[in-house]
Structures are given as C-alpha cells and as structure tokens.
C-alpha cells in the first residue's frame, strides 16, 4: 500500500515509516524542510514538503494514498501549560480534518489511523484499564478525546477510521531521551509526587509494529490500547532507569512546584494512574511485543542511546 504519514520525522512517525518500508509498503512522508526531504528520499520514501497546519501544501499527495496515519503532534516545549494545550488541540483538529478530506477526495482509503494515547482515560487509581473503561481525561488527554470524536465522525461518514492508544513510548531519542535518559545518565531522576501511580509503557519498535498490523488489518470505528504487559509505578520505573545506568538517586518532586515550571496539565497527566491492559490488540491483531516489559526493553534502548553519544561526551544532562 501507499501510506501517507503526518509527523514522519517525529519519534512515532519515523518508527512507523521504517517499519512500513520493511514490510514492503510505499511511504509518503510529510516533512517540513528540504534537508528532511533529502534524508528521507535516500531511505526510499516519497517526501512531501509542507506544514501540517497548511493542508494545501500536502492534501493532493495524501489523496493519492491507500492508507493514512496521523502521527503529528505539536512539539512540547519546556512548559506544557494551558496555552500549549489549546494550541496543540487546534493543530491536531486542523490536521486530522484535512487528512479526512484528503482521504474522502482520493476515494481509495483502506485505513485511516489516528494517534491517540492512554491519557484519554484519566486517573483510574489501582483499577485495570481496558478499552471499555470510562474516559475522564485531564487537559492533555482531552486533546486525544477530541481527536477520537473526529475519528468517530469520519467512521460514520464511511471512512475506515480508527485510533491507537500508545502508552509512554520509550526510545533512544526524542522526549524520552531528553527527559528520562539524560537525567538518569547523570545519576538522578525525579518523579512527581509519591511515585505510586501506575504508568504503562511501550517500546517504539513494538509500537511501530502495532501500526503496521492495524493498517494491514484495520478495525474501523475502534480504539485499541498499545502498551506492554506490565504497568509500573513511577518509583519502580525510576529504579529500573537508574539501574540501567549503574545507579543513582530517585526522588519525588512536589506537584505544586513542578506545576510552576512545567505546567499543571503535564503534572495532572503524570500523576494520574494508568494501569492499562493490552489483551484486545493481541487478540484482534495478533500483536505480540518484542519487549513484554520495560525491564526487557530498557537496556537495549540505553545501549543505543550511549552509542549515539559523541565519544568525548559525558553522560550528563
């Protein structure tokens, strides 16, 4: 299939593009710069230079695709406040609606995949969360809830639209590198509050395989959780992370203090408890994570992260 991807140079989009190419699909990648286009062209992709918020720069190429993946998301800055939330939701809405129009215009769409997230569930405490769980998202999760409502509208209009809900994606690059690996490499890691809340994770490679399976065998109108087998409390997450770098100190930061510097919406999301199940995606798509737990997948990620560092660079944030 010819698959059009927004956010093709981002953490999720680039991994999905790579996995699709390996499986023999043709990738049409939306990029912002000539340099990105040249780099992706050497990988065998068809780059389209444009801005996700300017659909006129890419809708024609998207209309010619057999499948569409919306993986673009407004890049977080140092602070995820309410202004960022408003901007992120506006970008997400404009881009996905334009992608829907392109799929309708092309008349050949076999799969239309929206990237949601487990933040859509909100805090469920100690309870396990499957796809039937109530949605009570905070500010960031509300972005994804609005996105899934657009997916529902597209499905009602006759498009094979569906959502994937990844957990915290770990990888040797991107946000996970900057906010998790770098501090831990320096021997420290701070979680927010008591650290007893659960969070579910997934390796970027396993997530990319889930996208491939979902595009090849779409589940129109549905939303599937994409997480590994074992949710961890933040204190357990911190212990694993620091152990991977040879040890260090983990501590809890007061939520009110983190809110000042990082924004309340981020604190709200990272102190909610997401103990998420993955049984349905395994059943309906046959997805099996290569790394069933963070303990299995973290050391290879750390090794890759270290391998990307300049020879003279110290492991300090």
Backbone as a ProteinNet text record, in pm:
[ID]
protein_1_A
[PRIMARY]
XXXXXXXXXXXXXXXXXXXXXXXXXXXXXXXXXXXXXXXXXXXXXXXXXXXXXXXXXXXXXXXXXXXXXXXXXXXXXXXXXXXXXXXXXXXXXXXXXXXXXXXXXXXXXXXXXXXXXXXXXXXXXXXXXXXXXXXXXXXXXXXXXXXXXXXXXXXXXXXXXXXXXXXXXXXXXXXXXXXXXXXXXXXXXXXXXXXXXXXXXXXXXXXXXXXXXXXXXXXXXXXXXXXXXXXXXXXXXXXXXXXXXXXXXXXXXXXXXXXXXXXXXXXXXXXXXXXXXXXXXXXXXXXXXXXXXXXXXXXXXXXXXXXXXXXXXXXXX
[TERTIARY]
83.3	0	87	28.2	89.7	33.4	123.2	79.8	130.8	39.1	74.6	84.1	194.8	218.4	243.9	163.9	198.1	291.5	379	473.4	576.4	615.1	702.5	845.3	884.3	1018.9	1015.5	898.1	887	919.3	915	951.1	864.5	733.2	642.4	637.6	619	604	723.2	843.1	962.9	975.3	940	945.1	840.5	722.3	617.3	659.1	717.6	763.1	865.5	961.2	1064.2	1002.3	911.6	850.5	765.3	693.9	612.9	700.3	810.6	901.6	958.1	995.6	1049	945.7	818.2	711.7	665.4	735	707.9	609.6	570	477.4	554.3	487.7	544.2	503.4	601.2	576.9	580.2	473.3	467	477.3	587.6	620	608.5	525.5	514.3	630.2	709.5	824	819.3	896.9	889.9	1004.6	1117	1234	1291.4	1369.1	1438.6	1537.2	1603	1701.2	1635	1518.1	1445.2	1401.4	1356.5	1311.3	1425.9	1542.5	1658	1697	1694.2	1732	1634.2	1505.2	1405.8	1402.1	1436.5	1442.3	1549.6	1661.6	1767.8	1724.7	1622.4	1570	1464.7	1432.7	1335.2	1193.8	1173.3	1040.5	1011.6	886	846.3	814.5	905.2	878.9	787.4	707.8	623.7	657.4	708.7	745	620.7	587.6	470	458.2	353.7	325.7	194	193.6	72.5	-45.2	-16.3	-123.6	-161.5	-95.8	-127.4	-162.6	-282.8	-320.5	-302.5	-309.5	-294.9	-156.5	-60.8	74.7	90.4	-11.1	6.6	-118.8	-235.7	-358.4	-365.5	-312.6	-318	-242	-122	-42.6	-109.2	-170.2	-238.8	-358	-424.9	-542.4	-506.5	-381.9	-340.3	-295.6	-304.6	-258.7	-370.3	-329	-422.8	-452.8	-362.5	-379.5	-318.5	-367.3	-326.1	-300.1	-188.4	-151.1	-128.9	-203.4	-182.2	-98.1	32.2	124.1	184.6	142.9	195.5	131.3	210.4	161.2	248.1	188.6	264.9	376.3	499	612.5	605.7	627	623.3	746.6	728	841.9	882	947	986.7	865.9	758.7	641	515.7	437.8	311.9	197.4	175.6	68.5	-59.5	-158.1	-288.2	-280.8	-190.9	-175.8	-126.5	-28.9	20.2	-92.8	-173.7	-285.1	-380.7	-415.2	-505.9	-444.7	-316.2	-250.1	-240.2	-206.3	-192.5	-325.4	-433	-563.3	-604.2	-573.8	-608.1	-531.2	-402.2	-320.7	-371.8	-400.2	-447.1	-579	-669.5	-800.4	-786.7	-708.5	-695.2	-629.6	-525.3	-452.4	-536.4	-604.4	-679.4	-801	-867.2	-980.9	-936.6	-819.2	-766.7	-731.4	-679.7	-646.5	-773.4	-878.3	-1007.8	-1056.5	-1047.6	-1092.6	-1009.8	-878.5	-792.5	-830.9	-857.3	-897.1	-1029.4	-1122.1	-1250.6	-1232.4	-1147.7	-1125.9	-1059.2	-967.7	-896.2	-981.9	-1074.7	-1166.9	-1104.4	-984.6	-917.7	-864.7	-908.2	-855.6	-903.4	-806.6	-836.1	-816.5	-742.6	-717.7	-682.7	-746.6	-719.8	-693.9	-567.3	-524.3	-492.6	-558	-533.6	-451.3	-349.6	-266.4	-325.9	-387	-443.5	-342.1	-387.2	-294.7	-371.4	-302.8	-370.9	-411.7	-360.6	-402.5	-551.8	-613.4	-756.2	-839.5	-785	-859.9	-866.9	-764	-758.4	-724.2	-730	-687	-786.9	-738.7	-821.4	-763.5	-669.6	-616.5	-555.2	-594.4	-539.7	-610.1	-719.7	-800.1	-730.1	-750.6	-702.4	-791.1	-729.3	-800	-796.8	-914.9	-921.4	-997.9	-1025	-1086.3	-1227.1	-1290.4	-1426.6	-1430.1	-1314.7	-1309.8	-1363.7	-1414.6	-1467.9	-1356.2	-1390.3	-1296.3	-1319.6	-1220.3	-1229.8	-1094.7	-1057.9	-924.2	-904	-776.8	-738.2	-720.1	-649.6	-637.3	-566.9	-458.6	-385.5	-463.1	-518.5	-599.5	-721.4	-770.8	-887.5	-856.7	-730.2	-691.3	-719	-680	-698.3	-845.1	-919.4	-1062.5	-1130.6	-1093.6	-1148.1	-1107.4	-983.3	-937.7	-1017	-1044.9	-1121.8	-1267	-1317.4	-1450.3	-1449	-1338.7	-1326.3	-1316.1	-1248.8	-1239.8	-1379.5	-1458.5	-1595.3	-1677.2	-1661	-1733.3	-1689.9	-1557.1	-1506.4	-1558.7	-1566	-1619	-1766.4	-1842.1	-1984.5	-2002.7	-1903.4	-1910.7	-1865.5	-1823.9	-1790.5	-1643.2	-1555.4	-1412.7	-1371.3	-1270	-1222	-1128.6	-1184.3	-1105.1	-1103	-989.8	-972.6	-860.2	-846	-744.7	-656.2	-529.7	-438.5	-402.4	-395.6	-369.3	-237.7	-124.9	2.5	16.9	95	138.8	258.6	334.1	456.4	556	594.2	681.6	827.2	900.5	1042.3	1129.1	1233.5	1320.5	1451	1555.6	1682.7	1686.2	1571.9	1568.3	1443	1427.3	1305.9	1286.4	1159.8	1123.8	1180.3	1177.7	1227.2	1376.7	1452	1594.8	1615	1542.5	1567.6	1522.5	1408.7	1351	1364	1413.8	1429.4	1573.3	1627.1	1760.8	1870.6	1864.4	1970.5	1980.5	1869.7	1882.4	1933.7	1881.9	1925.2	2072.7	2119.7	2261.8	2348.4	2293.8	2364.6	2345	2277.2	2264	2146.6	2046.7	1932.2	1805.4	1694.8	1566.3	1459.3	1374.1	1266.9	1131.8	1048.6	909.6	827.7	699.7	615.9	529.8	534.3	452.5	510	419.7	461.3	524.7	497.4	551.7	476.5	358.7	283.5	184.7	163.9	73.2	134.4	48.4	93.2	106.9	200.3	207.3	241.9	180.3	203.5	294.7	386.6	487.7	481.4	552.7	568.5	694.2	772.3	892.1	850.4	930.3	893.7	887	972.9	970.2	845.5	804	681.3	559.1	560.9	450.9	441.3	555.7	555.5	496.7	526.2	469.2	318	269.3	125	58.6	122.4	68.6	61.5	166.9	168.6	53.6	35	-71.9	-208.9	-224.2	-352.8	-383.8	-282.8	-304	-335.4	-269.3	-291.4	-423	-467.3	-591.9	-671	-722.7	-783.2	-908.4	-933.6	-1051.5	-1133.2	-1206	-1278.3	-1371.8	-1366.2	-1453	-1405.1	-1289.8	-1242.5	-1122	-1090.5	-970.7	-902.7	-773.5	-700.1	-584.7	-572	-458.8	-333.2	-222.1	-93.3	6.9	17.7	107.2	171.2	279.7	340.1	262.7	318.5	241.7	237.2	326.6	340.4	348.2	236.8	243.3	330.7	400.3	487.7	447.7	469	459	582.1	569.5	680.7	805.6	788.4	906.6	979.2	903.8	964	1030.3	963.7	1019.2	1153.3	1158.6	1281.8	1394.3	1359	1459.3	1519.5	1434.8	1483.7	1571.9	1529.3	1601.7	1740.3	1747.5	1877.1	1966.3	1907.5	1985	2049.2	1979.2	2033.5	2157.9	2173.2	2291.3	2390.9	2370.6	2466.1	2431.1	2311.9	2269.7	2249.4	2199.1	2172.9	2064.3	2017.9	1920.1	1788.7	1679.7	1545.5	1473.5	1394.7	1318.3	1190.1	1094.2	968.8	971.8	922.6	915.8	773.7	756.8	621.9	542.6	422.4	343.6	326.3	304	282.9	405.3	523.6	646.3	668	644.3	659.9	559.3	440.1	338.3	385.7	460.1	508.6	600.8	690.5	792.4	748.8	667.6	632.6	488.3	403.4	263.5	173.4	57.7	-35.1	-85.2	-115.5	-163.7	-66.1	64.7	162.5	163.5	160.7	159	33.7	-77.9	-204.3	-192.8	-131.5	-119.1	-21.2	90.6	195.2	170.2	68.6	32.7	-93.4	-159.1	-272.6	-219.7	-304.5	-263	-325.2	-236.4	-279.2	-228.7	-312	-277.8	-351.8	-291.6	-362.9	-337	-442.4	-433.9	-411.5	-346.3	-321.4	-384	-474.4	-523.8	-601	-670	-755.3	-672.8	-571.2	-490.5	-417.6	-382.8	-322.4	-421.8	-545.4	-647.7	-687.4	-713.7	-772	-667.3	-544.4	-441.2	-323.7	-321.8	-209.9	-80.3	-91	29.2	92.5	223.8	298.9	423.7	437.4	553.9	683.6	783.3	916	969.1	935.7	975.7	849.7	815.4	691.2	685.2	803.5	806.6	917.7	910.4	1015.6	1149.9	1146.8	1270.8	1338.3	1260.5	1316.1	1372.2	1304.3	1339.9	1428.2	1444.9	1516.6	1666.1	1729.5	1875	1916	1845.5	1879.4	1863.5	1764.3	1744.4	1860.3	1900.8	2013.2	2141.1	2162.7	2282.4	2282.9	2167	2158	2179.1	2122.3	2142.6	2290.9	2359.9	2502.9	2582.1	2539.5	2609.7	2597.4	2494.4	2475.1	2549.1	2601.3	2672.2	2808.2	2853.2	2991.4	3088.9	3200.1	3296.6	3340.5	3348.8	3400.1	3290.2	3162.8	3052.8	3030.6	3027.9	2996.5	2845.8	2808	2666.5	2605.3	2589.6	2529.6	2421.7	2317.6	2212	2249.1
-119.9	0	125.2	234.4	365.6	430.7	459.5	509.8	652.1	744.4	883.4	903.9	965.6	982.7	1128.5	1185.8	1315.2	1290.6	1386.3	1366.7	1260.7	1249.3	1139.2	1151.7	1267.8	1282.1	1279.7	1265.5	1258.7	1120.3	1106.2	980.4	864.4	880.8	773.2	760.9	873.1	869	810.3	842.3	789.1	639.4	591.9	447.9	373.8	432.2	370.4	365.3	473.8	477	367.6	352.2	249.3	110.4	83.7	-48.9	-78.4	21.7	1.8	-27.3	44.1	23.4	-118.4	-166.5	-302.2	-404.9	-376.4	-470.3	-454.5	-371.2	-361.8	-255.6	-168.1	-61.3	60.9	141.8	267.8	378.2	457.1	559.6	698.5	773.2	913.8	994.4	1065.5	1126.4	1278	1334.4	1479.3	1532.5	1622	1680.8	1832.1	1900.7	2047.1	2112.8	2044.3	2109.9	2031.1	2101.6	2037.1	1933.1	1964.2	1870.5	1739.6	1749.4	1628.1	1550.9	1623.9	1558.4	1482.4	1543.5	1477.9	1352.8	1363.1	1248.6	1133.4	1161.9	1055.4	998	1080.7	1029.8	921.5	939.4	838.4	708	714.8	594.7	523.6	583.5	520.4	568.4	676.4	731.7	836.5	869.8	982.1	1099.9	1194.6	1306.8	1411.2	1473.4	1585.6	1700.2	1809.2	1922.7	2007.9	2026.8	2104.5	2124.8	2193.2	2221.2	2154.2	2078.9	2005.2	2099.2	2226.5	2323.3	2398.4	2365.9	2425.7	2313.6	2259.6	2140.3	2155.7	2279	2298.6	2256.4	2241.2	2201.1	2049.8	1972.6	1827.3	1744.8	1807	1728	1650.9	1707.7	1638.8	1506.9	1509.1	1385.8	1286.7	1337.9	1249.7	1180.3	1251	1193.4	1072.1	1063.8	951.3	829.5	833.9	721.9	621	498.3	391	386.3	441.9	444	573.2	617.4	745.4	729.3	783.3	778.5	920.5	959.2	1091.2	1072.5	1102.4	1088.4	1222.1	1330.7	1462.4	1511.8	1585.5	1644	1764.9	1868.6	1989.5	1956.9	1987.6	1952.9	2024.3	1950.7	2014.8	2100.2	2210.5	2291.7	2255	2348	2321.3	2321.6	2389.5	2401.2	2364	2271.1	2231.3	2291.5	2420.6	2491.3	2487.9	2563.9	2563.4	2624.7	2720.4	2776.9	2670.2	2590	2482.3	2383.8	2351.5	2258.6	2312.7	2440.6	2499.8	2493.5	2528.1	2526.4	2384.6	2289.5	2150.1	2095.2	2128.7	2079.1	2142.9	2270.6	2337.8	2277.8	2250.3	2189.7	2049.2	1972.3	1835.4	1833.6	1921.6	1926.8	1963.9	2067.3	2113.3	2007.2	1944.9	1846.2	1722.7	1670.7	1547	1570.4	1682	1711.3	1723	1782.2	1793.2	1655.4	1568.7	1433.6	1356.9	1377.7	1315.6	1362.4	1491.5	1544.3	1486.9	1470.7	1413.1	1267.5	1192	1051.9	1041.2	1131.5	1131.2	1167.1	1265.8	1309.9	1201.4	1128	1023.6	903.7	870.6	760.7	623.1	610	479.3	439.6	511.3	488.7	354.9	273.7	144.6	147.4	248.4	260.2	405.5	459.6	596	590	603.1	578.4	708.8	728.4	844.6	801.8	880.6	851.5	917.7	836.9	883.9	856.1	818.7	789.2	747.6	683.2	635	749.4	870.3	984.5	1011.6	957.6	977	916.9	819.2	753	836.4	916.1	985.6	890.1	940.7	865.6	756.2	630.3	517.9	447.2	510.9	455.5	318.1	224.5	88.7	-1.1	46.2	-37.8	-62	-181.1	-211.7	-141.7	-99.6	-23.9	-101.7	-134.2	-187.5	-88.4	-126.8	-33.1	9.1	-64.5	-30.6	64.5	100.3	184.5	324.5	387.6	523.4	620.2	719.9	823.4	946.4	981.4	1102.5	1175.5	1221.7	1276.5	1412.4	1441.8	1575.6	1661	1772.2	1868.9	1809.7	1736	1678.3	1561.8	1478.5	1368.1	1415.6	1535.2	1588.9	1617.2	1645.8	1663.7	1535.2	1423.7	1294.8	1252.9	1292.5	1260.1	1334.4	1460.5	1536.8	1472.4	1421.1	1353.6	1227.5	1149.7	1027.4	1057	1171.4	1211.1	1240.2	1299.4	1320.5	1187.1	1090.8	956.9	896.3	911.2	857.7	922.7	1053.5	1122.8	1072.5	1051.5	1002.6	862.4	780	644.4	648.4	734.6	747.4	795.5	873.4	924.7	821.6	703.5	595.7	566.5	634	607.4	498.9	417.8	312.8	371.8	459	532.9	459.9	464.9	401.1	471.8	439.5	502.1	397.4	433.2	356.8	442.7	377.5	449.2	400.8	457.7	414.9	459.5	380.1	424.2	516.3	534	614	542.8	609.3	547.7	569.6	459.8	476.1	442.5	525.7	520.1	591.1	573.8	640.8	785.8	840.1	975.2	1047	1171.4	1246.1	1281.8	1291.6	1331.9	1234.5	1105.1	1007.3	1026.1	1056.4	1085	1208.1	1315.1	1443.4	1447.1	1383.7	1396.3	1271.7	1163	1040.6	990	966.9	908.5	1004.5	1127.4	1222.2	1243.6	1269.5	1283	1156.1	1039.7	914.3	887.1	925.3	908.7	991.6	1101.7	1184.8	1140.3	1027.2	970	1020.6	1079.9	1129.9	1119	1103.8	1101.4	1143.9	1235.4	1285.6	1248.2	1186.5	1166.5	1270.1	1278	1381	1320.1	1378.1	1330.5	1206.2	1116.2	997	889.9	892	789.9	659.1	656.1	530.4	510.2	612.6	598.9	506.6	433.4	344.5	420.7	374.2	421.3	301.8	297.5	188.7	237.5	152.8	190.3	99	138.3	54.4	99.7	5.6	42.4	96	186.8	249.5	146.5	45.9	-58.1	-142.6	-179.7	-257.7	-176.4	-48.7	38.4	45.5	58.8	66.4	-60.3	-174.7	-298.5	-301.8	-244.1	-237.4	-152.4	-43.1	39.4	-39.9	-112.8	-191.3	-291.2	-362.4	-462	-395.6	-280.2	-212.6	-157.4	-114.4	-63.8	-178.3	-291.3	-406.5	-479.4	-467.7	-531.9	-432.4	-327.1	-217.4	-260.1	-187	-208.4	-80.1	-52.2	74.1	101.2	225.2	267.6	230.9	163.7	113.6	194	174	231.4	121.2	101.2	-9.1	43.4	-11.7	21	-47.3	26.3	-31.1	-7.3	-105.9	-98.5	-234.9	-237.6	-367	-438.4	-548.7	-637.3	-594.5	-504.8	-479	-330	-269.3	-130.2	-120.8	-10.7	9.8	134.4	130.7	254.3	339.6	471.2	559.4	529.8	486.6	453.6	332.5	236.3	119.8	159.5	247.8	299.3	366.3	451.9	523.4	427.7	324.2	225.7	154	112.7	45.7	137.3	260.7	356.2	383.5	410.3	439.4	315.3	199.7	75.5	52.5	89.3	73.3	156.3	263.8	349.1	328.7	221.9	191.5	246.4	303.3	352.9	502.8	551	692.8	717.2	840.8	879.8	918.9	861.7	898.1	967.1	1066.2	1135.6	1190.9	1216.8	1274.7	1426	1491.9	1637.9	1681.2	1787.2	1833.5	1874.5	1824.6	1860	2010.1	2083.7	2228.1	2297	2247.4	2309.3	2278.2	2152.9	2114.4	2188.6	2212.7	2285.6	2424.5	2489.2	2624.2	2623.8	2525.6	2524.1	2446.9	2342	2254.3	2265.9	2326.3	2342.4	2241.1	2287.2	2198.6	2083.3	2105.6	1992.6	1875.5	1904.1	1795.2	1722.7	1798.6	1737.2	1652.4	1704	1629.9	1495.1	1493.6	1370	1273.5	1323.8	1236.6	1190.2	1243.2	1192.8	1107.2	1102.1	1010.6	867.8	771.6	631.2	559.1	502.7	433.5	289	200.1	58.2	-12.3	-8.7	-39.2	-181	-245.3	-380.6	-375.6	-479.5	-489.2	-614	-678.8	-810	-801.7	-690.6	-686	-674.5	-590.9	-577.9	-709.1	-781.7	-913.1	-1008.3	-1000.3	-1092.5	-1059.5	-932.3	-898.7	-877.6	-839.9	-816.6	-913.4	-993.1	-1085.4	-1016	-896.9	-820.8	-883	-902.5	-951.2	-864.4	-791.5	-704.9	-784.6	-739.3	-799.6	-783.6	-668.9	-640.7	-636.6	-747.9	-754.3	-658.9	-619.7	-527.4	-425	-316.8	-215.8	-275.8	-368.5	-433.2	-507.2	-559.1	-629.4	-532.7	-420.4	-332.7	-215.3	-183.8	-60.9	-68.7	-180.7	-190.2	-175.4	-238.3	-212.3	-65.4	1.2	143.5	225.5	193.8	265	242	119	89.2	169.6	181.1	258.8	406.8	454.4	594	623.7	536.4	556.2	550.8	462.2	450.3	573.5	654.9	776.4	896.1	883.7	996.4	1015.2	1140.5	1163.4	1096.9	1051.8	977.2	1053.2	1185.6	1266	1319.5	1288.3	1348.1	1275.3	1348.7	1283.8	1257.3	1159.2	1125	1213.3	1338.1	1432.7	1510.3	1546.7	1626.1	1772.7
0	0	0	-48.3	-36.9	88.7	185.4	315.9	336.5	359	385.5	536.3	582.7	725.9	758.6	848.9	906.4	1025.6	1053.3	1163.5	1132.1	1004.6	962.3	1013.6	1064.6	1121.3	1273.5	1331.9	1476.8	1530.4	1661.3	1725.9	1676.9	1682.9	1642	1490.4	1421.1	1276.2	1204.4	1249.5	1182.7	1204.2	1324.5	1350.9	1268.2	1255.6	1175	1028.2	978.1	839.4	812	902.9	887.1	883.9	977.7	985.8	861.7	813.5	693.1	572.1	560.6	447.8	450	567.5	581.2	537.8	561.6	526.6	382	304.7	162	119.2	210.2	175.1	124.1	44.1	-2.4	94.3	138.2	238.6	175	193.7	154.3	283.4	301.6	430.1	425.2	511.5	521.9	606.4	548.9	618.3	604.1	686.4	685.4	609.9	593.6	536.8	419.5	337	225.1	276.3	388.5	444	485	549.8	587.8	463.8	363.4	239.8	174.8	170.4	108.8	186.8	318.8	403.2	384.1	383.4	370.3	229.1	132.4	-5.2	-17.7	52.6	48.2	114.9	199.7	265.6	181.2	67.7	-20.8	-1.8	74.6	93.6	-14.3	-29.3	-112.9	-21.4	-8.1	81.9	19.2	103.9	63.4	158	104	187.5	211.5	337.7	371.3	520.6	559.9	700.4	735.3	843.4	879.9	901.3	937.7	959.1	830.9	719.8	590	492.7	501.7	423.2	273.2	224.3	79.7	30.3	122.2	82	69.7	113	111	80.8	77.9	62.8	-68.4	-174.7	-303.9	-297.8	-239.6	-228.4	-132.6	-26.6	68	2.6	-87.6	-153.5	-237.9	-283.5	-366.3	-288.9	-155.8	-72.6	-48.1	-16.5	17.4	166.8	245.8	391.2	444.2	559.5	615.6	765.2	810.8	952.6	1001.4	1103.9	1165.1	1290.6	1277.7	1390.7	1432.7	1367	1401.6	1530.6	1608.5	1733	1763.7	1816.5	1846.9	1945.1	1907.8	1991.6	2126.4	2234.2	2366	2388.3	2456.6	2497.6	2638.7	2705	2843.1	2936	2892.6	2978	2899.5	2953.3	2891.1	2971.2	2947.7	3016	2934.9	2979.4	2913.3	2774.1	2752.6	2618.2	2521.7	2565.7	2479.6	2449.6	2549.2	2529.1	2423	2431.3	2331.8	2192.1	2182.4	2051.6	1996.8	2084.7	2041.3	1989.8	2058.1	2014.2	1881.6	1864	1738.6	1621.9	1641.4	1536.1	1503.7	1607.8	1588.6	1511.8	1549.6	1484.7	1336.9	1309.3	1171.5	1084	1135.4	1056.1	1029	1131.1	1109.2	1020.2	1036.5	949.5	804	783.9	647.1	592.5	678.6	635.3	597.9	673.4	641.2	504.5	478.8	349	234.1	259.3	155.6	129	234.3	218.3	143.1	173.9	103.4	-43.9	-71	-209.2	-292.6	-231.6	-304.9	-337.1	-248	-271.8	-269.9	-211.9	-212.2	-74.1	28.9	163.4	219.6	260.1	322.9	474.4	522.7	666	696.8	800.9	846	995.5	1033.6	1171.4	1243.8	1356.9	1442.9	1563	1596.4	1713.3	1835.9	1920.1	2046	2157.2	2274.2	2383.9	2507.2	2600.3	2721.4	2813.9	2789.3	2871.2	2856.4	2751.5	2729.7	2842.7	2915.4	3021.4	3149.1	3175	3302.2	3415.7	3536	3653.9	3690.5	3695.4	3737.9	3860.2	3927.6	4050.9	4032.6	4118.7	4115.4	4013.2	3956.1	3867.3	3733.9	3679.4	3545.4	3442.5	3331.7	3228.4	3097.5	3044.1	2908.6	2821.2	2698	2604.4	2643.9	2733.9	2775.8	2894.8	2948.1	3067.4	3039	3142.3	3129.6	3092.5	3011.6	2972.9	3060	3140.7	3222.8	3219.5	3099.5	3080.5	3145.4	3172.4	3211	3087.1	3101.5	2991.8	2870.1	2891.1	2777.5	2717.3	2800.3	2749.9	2673.1	2707.2	2637.1	2490.3	2459.4	2318.8	2242.1	2301.1	2235.5	2232.6	2334.7	2331.8	2216.7	2197.1	2084.4	1952.7	1946.9	1826.4	1798.5	1902	1881.9	1843.1	1885.4	1839.9	1690.2	1640	1495.6	1421.9	1482.7	1424	1412.4	1518.2	1515.3	1404	1386.1	1279.8	1141.9	1125.7	997.2	968.5	1071	1054.5	1013.9	1078.1	1043.8	900.1	853.1	715.6	612.7	659.4	566.9	550.7	626.1	616.8	717.1	682.9	774.3	880.8	963.3	1062	1195.8	1263.3	1394.3	1470	1596.9	1681.4	1747.5	1766.2	1850.9	1971.1	2088.1	2212.5	2274.8	2233.8	2291.3	2436.8	2511.3	2641.7	2626.4	2733.8	2728.3	2636.6	2528.5	2428.5	2467.8	2484.9	2517.9	2397.7	2381.6	2264.4	2299.6	2218.4	2247.3	2200.6	2160.3	2105.5	2152.9	2109.1	2135.5	2281.7	2321.4	2457.5	2560.2	2528.9	2626.4	2651.6	2548	2565.1	2652.3	2620.7	2686.1	2831.5	2861.1	2994.7	3081.2	3022.8	3100.6	3097.5	2977.8	2968.1	3014.2	2970.6	3007.6	3158.7	3229.1	3374.6	3442.3	3398.8	3460.5	3433.4	3315.4	3284.7	3378.3	3427.1	3523.5	3666.9	3686.6	3820.1	3901.4	3835.1	3910.1	3825.3	3894.2	3825.8	3924.1	3881.6	3967	3907.5	3988.3	3952.1	4028.9	3999.3	4059.7	4168.5	4285.9	4396.2	4460.7	4502	4576.6	4489.6	4358.9	4269.4	4272.2	4336.1	4346.8	4231.6	4150.3	4035.9	3930.8	3862.2	3755.1	3623.1	3540.7	3402.9	3314.1	3198.3	3103.8	2992.7	2949.9	2852	2729.9	2625.2	2506.3	2434.9	2385.1	2310	2173.6	2120.1	1993.2	1879.7	1885.1	1782.2	1788.8	1910.2	1925.7	1883.8	1915.1	1874.4	1722.2	1655.2	1509.1	1446.9	1505.1	1453.7	1471.6	1580.7	1601.7	1493	1455.1	1347.2	1216.9	1186.8	1063	1060.2	1170.1	1175.7	1164.2	1228.8	1225.9	1087.4	1014.3	878.8	782.9	802.1	714.8	745.4	871.5	913	998.1	936	1013	1089.1	1197.3	1282.8	1282.7	1174.8	1162.4	1280.2	1327.8	1436.1	1574.4	1584.4	1712.3	1763.2	1891.4	1953.3	2032.7	2008.7	2070	2154.4	2275.5	2362.1	2308.3	2308.4	2265.8	2377.5	2466.2	2582	2601.1	2678.6	2706.3	2817.5	2865.2	2953.8	3099.9	3141.4	3285.2	3315.6	3355.3	3402.2	3527.3	3541.4	3655.8	3733.2	3863.2	3940.6	3909.5	3925.2	3891.1	3973.2	4096.8	4177.6	4118.3	4065.1	4000.4	3868.9	3795.3	3669.6	3696.8	3798.5	3831.3	3869.9	3945.9	3988.1	3867.5	3774	3653.4	3570.3	3556.4	3473.8	3530.3	3657.6	3720.1	3723.6	3747.5	3746.6	3611.2	3505.5	3371	3346	3422.6	3409.5	3524.3	3600.8	3707.3	3842.8	3857.5	3987.2	3988.5	4101.3	4114	4216.5	4221.1	4321.3	4256.1	4307.3	4261.9	4376.6	4343.3	4446.9	4386.7	4475.5	4432.6	4442.8	4340.2	4339.7	4373	4451.7	4487.1	4363.1	4346.8	4228.4	4209.5	4317.6	4304.5	4246.7	4283.8	4235.2	4087.3	4049.8	3909.8	3822.6	3876.7	3801	3761.5	3849.2	3821.6	3700.3	3695.1	3590.6	3465.1	3483.6	3370.9	3326.5	3407.6	3371.9	3440.5	3483.6	3553.6	3466.9	3337.7	3256	3253.7	3247.7	3247.1	3381	3489.7	3622.9	3640.2	3594.6	3602.6	3532.1	3412.9	3337.3	3403.9	3455.2	3507.6	3650.5	3716.4	3849.4	3845.6	3729.8	3713.4	3700.1	3731.5	3730.9	3611.4	3526.3	3404	3408.5	3458	3465.9	3352.4	3234	3110.9	3062	3012.9	2955.8	2804.9	2752.6	2607.9	2545.5	2616.3	2570.8	2439.8	2416.7	2296.7	2168.5	2167.2	2045.5	2015.5	2118.5	2097.3	2032	2077.8	2027.2	1884	1854.7	1724.2	1615.1	1652.7	1551.8	1561.5	1665.5	1681.8	1720.3	1775.5	1815.8	1939	1934	2048	2062.2	2172.6	2186.2	2196.5	2124.7	2136.2	2278.7	2338.9	2477.1	2563.1	2629.3	2705.7	2824.7	2876.5	2989	2967.5	3041	3035.1	3076.8	3171.2	3214.6	3099.4	3006.5	2891.1	2787	2768	2657.2	2689.6	2817.6	2852.5	2824.9	2857.2	2838.1	2691.4	2596.3	2455.6	2416.8	2471.8	2443.5	2500.5	2622.1	2684.1	2604.9	2560.4	2480.3	2350.5	2287.6	2163.7	2190.7	2301.5	2339.9	2360.5	2432.5	2456.1	2326.1	2235.3	2108.3	2021.1	2045.1	1966.2	2023.4	2144.5	2206.9	2140.7	2124.9	2079	2175.3	2121.9	2202.7	2325.9	2316	2426.4	2516.7	2484	2558.3	2690.5	2802.5	2929.4	2938.1	3016.4	3031.8	3140.2	3108.1	3199.7	3127.3	3199.9	3137.3	3138
[MASK]
+++++++++++++++++++++++++++++++++++++++++++++++++++++++++++++++++++++++++++++++++++++++++++++++++++++++++++++++++++++++++++++++++++++++++++++++++++++++++++++++++++++++++++++++++++++++++++++++++++++++++++++++++++++++++++++++++++++++++++++++++++++++++++++++++++++++++++++++++++++++++++++++++++++++++++++++++++++++++++++

